[in-house]
């Protein structure tokens, strides 16, 4: 499955490159330069996140993670995971690396799904630093408030489907 996704993504990139090249050489070269700049900027961050999550998984006491975020932690584990996701600062490298670390350390898939969903929807540091300066506070807090049930619904969906 992973190979099929990789092949599909490369085919998609090639199709987009050809479409851009049809527009002109200048837009194509600008796209290549922008893509390479993003690649060079992101690869070290991804490496640090992935390698760091491996170290973190070894350092964290597995019995602690299993007790509070394990498959048997139930509702309290989902609440803890949701709060942790809401409080996690940083971008995807941080959020997903911590989620991967939790899985390696014995956390349950529904709890990690709740964590990632909460992080994606209403990470408090992102609300304060990015959203509140741009969007009226009432809208930001209303959006966050109506998003609160979603990590729990995502975790419930994972439980109903089975271990992802």
N, C-alpha and C positions, 0 to 999 in steps of 0.2 A: 504494500500500500504506500509506504513511504517513497519508494522508487517511482511509483506512478505519479505521486504528487510532485516530486522533484522534476520529472520529465515534463509534466503539464506546465509547471511554472517556467521552465526554460523555453518551452514552445511559446508560451504567452509573451515572454520577454522578447523572443525573436520576432514574433508578429508585431509587437509594438515598435520594435526597432525598425522593421521594414516600413511600417506605416509612417513613422517619423521621417525616415529617409525619403519617402515619397513626397513629403512636404518640402524638404530641401536639406541640403548638406549642413547648413548653419544650425538649424534646430536639432539635427541629429547629433552634431558635435557638442552642442550645448548640453544635450541630454546625457551623452556619454560622460562629459566632464562632471556634471552634477551627480550622476550616479556613482562615478568613481570617488568623488569627494565624500559622498555619504558613506560609501563602503569603507573608505580609509578611516573615517571618523567613528563608525559604529563597530567595526570588527574588534578593536581593542576593548571596547566597553562590553561587548558580548563575551569575549574571552574571559575578562575579569569576572563578569557575572556568573558564567557557567563554572569556571574553575573555583571561584569563591563559594558558590553554592555547594560544590563537592566538599570543600574544606569545612564549611559550616555544618553540613550534614554529619560529618564525622565528629565534630566538636559537641554538637547538641546532644544531650542525653535522650536516647530514643525512648526510654520509658516515660520521660516527661512529655514528649511530643505525643506519644501513643495515648497517654492518659488524658491529655487535654484536647487533642485534635484527632485522635485515632477514630477508626470506624465505629467504635462502641461509645464514643463521647456524646453522641446524640445531639439534642437541642443545645445544651450548654457549649458543646464543641463548635456548633454552627455559629452561635452568638460570639464566641471568642474569635473564631476565624473571620467573621464579618467585621468585628471591631478592629482586628489586626489589619485587615485590608483597608478599612477606612482611615487608619492612622499611618499607613506605610507611605513614606515620601518617595519621590523619585519616579523614574520612567519605567518602561517595560523591562529593562535589564534588571532592575532591582526587584520589581513586583513578581515577575515570572521566575527569577532565580530563587527568591524566597519560597514561592510556591513549590518549585522543584525540590528545594531543600526539605520542605515539610513532607512531601511525598516520600523522599528517600529516608526520612527519619521516622516514618510510621504514621503519618497523618492519613486520614481517610480521604478518598477522592471527593465525596460531597463537601467535606470541610474545605478542601483546597479550592474547589469550584466556588464555594461561598466567598472565600478569601479573595480570589481573583476577580470575581464579579463585583464585590464591594470596592476593591481597589480601582477597578475600571470605572465604576459609576460615581463614586463619591469619596475619593481620597481627600481627606480633610486638608492636608497641606496644599493640594492642587486647587481646592475650592478657594482657600484664603489667598494664595499667591497669584492665581491666574484668573479665576472666574469673577470673584468679587470686585476686582478693580475695573472689570470691563462690563459686566452684566449687573443690572440692579439687584441689590441684596435679596429682595423679596423673591425674585425669580430663581436665584441660585438656591436659596433655602427651600423653596417649594419643589424645585427639581430634585434636590437631594432627599427631601422628605418622601416624595412619591416613589423614589428609587429604593427606599429601605427594604421593602418586601422582596425585591428581586433576587438578592443573593440566596435567600431562603427558598424561593421558588426554583432557582437554578439547582440548588442542592437537592431539593425534593425531586426534580426531574432526573437528576443523576441517580438518585436512589431507586426511582421507579424503573429506569432503563436498565440499571445494573452497573457494575463496576466498568467505568469507561476504559 
